[in-house]
Amino acid sequence: MTLATNVGVIGAGVGGLTLALICRHLGVGDVRIYREAAGSDNDHLLELSSNATRILHAIGLKDGLQEAAIEPQFSFTRTGQGGILLTQRALGAFSVARYGAPTYLILRSKLLELLELACRGRDIEFTADTVAEIASESGQLEFSDGRRVVHDAIVGCDGIHSKVRNLLSNADWKIDSSVCVISMRTTAAPTTHVINIWSEPSRYCIQYPVSDNRTDLLVVIQPDAMSLSSAEDAVHTALHNWHPRLQECMENVTDTCNHPVINSEPLEYWYAGKVVLLGDACHPLPVYSMQGACAAIEDAWVLGTMMERWEDTPAEGFSDYQRYRLPRVKKLRLQAIIAAANLLMAQRSDIWRRNVKWALTSRFLPEMSMEALDWLYGYDCIKGFD
Ligand SMILES: Cc1cc2nc3c(=O)[nH]c(=O)nc-3n(C[C@H](O)[C@H](O)[C@H](O)COP(=O)(O)OP(=O)(O)OC[C@H]3O[C@@H](n4cnc5c(N)ncnc54)[C@H](O)[C@@H]3O)c2cc1C
């Protein structure tokens, strides 16, 4: 039997669930989410900055986020061993005053739970049908049991290993083996609600408060700085003799996970016929960027708006969606690579110059350092995205 519905969303991750809620919010017809059976998805902490949280607030998630997330008050960059303060970025009330929305720290599992609950509350349909074939021109999905459905638009939100992407490209993502990223869960209690970025030559570690008895670490290392027998060994060697506040976490690690770093340009074409991609499926950012989920949320708003403009023929909005989003995600990727390279500097003389520059600008010209990031955190796609 062939049914005519409106938007089919493949993947119930950050981008897919947000898109479904945005479609409902903007009044874009029916939405159906195709989800995979729950797998052994690794849970980790997400930093969601104001460019994304303003969208989540706009679709009614403010109360839920305030309950489930931590709102950090500052982000500090420090030297790893001495703990000397190099930069500080005010968050909390300051972020709300400057950008109109806060930065949150939230576990991915909690964010997905919140998004799914909101979808169910708005009668968005979920199905576990396994998609076997996609016909991009007609918008037809065929399931493994032979049933078929036709959508006016099909959105591939199926993440980094997207199968929908295979319709548009056969290129593989490039893995950057010069950088190793390891996330760690610890039972150490955070002393304050601040993000600390500890930096030493060729390595840095971001320390996130999660709850009263949990602090998470994201460690970024250039492997030629040491031999990598295992992720745990690498981290212990990399962070040996670091500041006592970090050592306390290292002594209480419960889980460690190694994450490949994808370093590829976004796909050049994000759509074909009635099929379009969103989030990691078309532009995975390097894992250390802290913007992959934020970018998927921004994508969802822009795509939802474009589909709403074209009403009965939502796929007509795909080319504008790509035109608006591609330059932004390219800039996010570049910013992430430059920021990581700065933190991973190896030469003592370069590090000394960098530290002096950071310390002086952060203390004496704070407005200048904030302005340099306004394009990132002040981006407000609800107001417009030209
Ligand atoms: C350790 C780590 C730390 C990170 N920290 C941050 C951070 O601080 N801030 C930030 O913004 N980003 C961060 N990210 C990146 C962020 O998690 C991703 O960029 C973001 O989740 C991408 O959203 P998405 O919707 O494109 O994909 P996902 O959220 O990965 O969702 C894809 C979904 O598709 C489903 N799926 C896959 N195949 C199929 C199929 N065939 N059929 C149906 N469903 C399918 C999957 O089960 C999954 O639910 C981090 C990533 C990692 C690994």
The ligand as a MOL file (V3000), in Angstrom:
LIG
                    3D

  0  0  0     0  0            999 V3000
M  V30 BEGIN CTAB
M  V30 COUNTS 53 58 0 0 0
M  V30 BEGIN ATOM
M  V30 1 C 32.7950 12.8750 22.3020 0
M  V30 2 C 31.9590 13.8580 21.5450 0
M  V30 3 C 31.7590 15.1190 22.0770 0
M  V30 4 C 30.9660 16.0410 21.3900 0
M  V30 5 N 30.7550 17.2600 21.9440 0
M  V30 6 C 29.9580 18.1500 21.3160 0
M  V30 7 C 29.6710 19.4120 21.9270 0
M  V30 8 O 30.1400 19.7070 23.0100 0
M  V30 9 N 28.8470 20.2830 21.2640 0
M  V30 10 C 28.2980 19.9850 20.0440 0
M  V30 11 O 27.5570 20.8180 19.4930 0
M  V30 12 N 28.5700 18.8000 19.4340 0
M  V30 13 C 29.3770 17.8710 20.0350 0
M  V30 14 N 29.6150 16.6500 19.4540 0
M  V30 15 C 29.0830 16.3670 18.1070 0
M  V30 16 C 27.6140 15.9890 18.1170 0
M  V30 17 O 27.3510 14.9220 18.9930 0
M  V30 18 C 27.1500 15.5950 16.7070 0
M  V30 19 O 27.7120 16.4620 15.7690 0
M  V30 20 C 25.6440 15.6590 16.6080 0
M  V30 21 O 25.0540 14.6770 17.4360 0
M  V30 22 C 25.1900 15.4750 15.1710 0
M  V30 23 O 23.7890 15.4140 15.1300 0
M  V30 24 P 23.0730 14.5450 13.9930 0
M  V30 25 O 21.6250 14.6700 14.2270 0
M  V30 26 O 23.6250 14.9280 12.6650 0
M  V30 27 O 23.5720 13.0660 14.2610 0
M  V30 28 P 23.2930 12.1630 15.5290 0
M  V30 29 O 22.9260 12.9900 16.6940 0
M  V30 30 O 24.4990 11.2790 15.6340 0
M  V30 31 O 22.0380 11.3170 15.1320 0
M  V30 32 C 22.0360 10.3470 14.1090 0
M  V30 33 C 20.9080 9.3610 14.4310 0
M  V30 34 O 20.6270 8.5780 13.2880 0
M  V30 35 C 20.4070 7.2460 13.7040 0
M  V30 36 N 20.6020 6.3880 12.5280 0
M  V30 37 C 21.7480 6.0030 11.9480 0
M  V30 38 N 21.5010 5.2080 10.8820 0
M  V30 39 C 20.1370 5.0930 10.7860 0
M  V30 40 C 19.2610 4.4110 9.9060 0
M  V30 41 N 19.7430 3.6790 8.9060 0
M  V30 42 N 17.9190 4.5080 10.1170 0
M  V30 43 C 17.4150 5.2460 11.1360 0
M  V30 44 N 18.2070 5.9150 12.0050 0
M  V30 45 C 19.5570 5.8500 11.8240 0
M  V30 46 C 21.3770 7.0430 14.8530 0
M  V30 47 O 20.9510 5.9690 15.6870 0
M  V30 48 C 21.2600 8.3970 15.5600 0
M  V30 49 O 20.2100 8.3870 16.4960 0
M  V30 50 C 30.3920 15.6960 20.1210 0
M  V30 51 C 30.6130 14.4230 19.5880 0
M  V30 52 C 31.3740 13.5160 20.2920 0
M  V30 53 C 31.5770 12.1440 19.6950 0
M  V30 END ATOM
M  V30 BEGIN BOND
M  V30 1 1 1 2
M  V30 2 1 2 3
M  V30 3 2 2 52
M  V30 4 2 3 4
M  V30 5 1 4 5
M  V30 6 1 4 50
M  V30 7 2 5 6
M  V30 8 1 6 7
M  V30 9 1 6 13
M  V30 10 2 7 8
M  V30 11 1 7 9
M  V30 12 1 9 10
M  V30 13 2 10 11
M  V30 14 1 10 12
M  V30 15 2 12 13
M  V30 16 1 13 14
M  V30 17 1 14 15
M  V30 18 1 14 50
M  V30 19 1 15 16
M  V30 20 1 16 17
M  V30 21 1 16 18
M  V30 22 1 18 19
M  V30 23 1 18 20
M  V30 24 1 20 21
M  V30 25 1 20 22
M  V30 26 1 22 23
M  V30 27 1 23 24
M  V30 28 2 24 25
M  V30 29 1 24 26
M  V30 30 1 24 27
M  V30 31 1 27 28
M  V30 32 2 28 29
M  V30 33 1 28 30
M  V30 34 1 28 31
M  V30 35 1 31 32
M  V30 36 1 32 33
M  V30 37 1 33 34
M  V30 38 1 33 48
M  V30 39 1 34 35
M  V30 40 1 35 36
M  V30 41 1 35 46
M  V30 42 1 36 37
M  V30 43 1 36 45
M  V30 44 2 37 38
M  V30 45 1 38 39
M  V30 46 1 39 40
M  V30 47 2 39 45
M  V30 48 1 40 41
M  V30 49 2 40 42
M  V30 50 1 42 43
M  V30 51 2 43 44
M  V30 52 1 44 45
M  V30 53 1 46 47
M  V30 54 1 46 48
M  V30 55 1 48 49
M  V30 56 2 50 51
M  V30 57 1 51 52
M  V30 58 1 52 53
M  V30 END BOND
M  V30 END CTAB
M  END
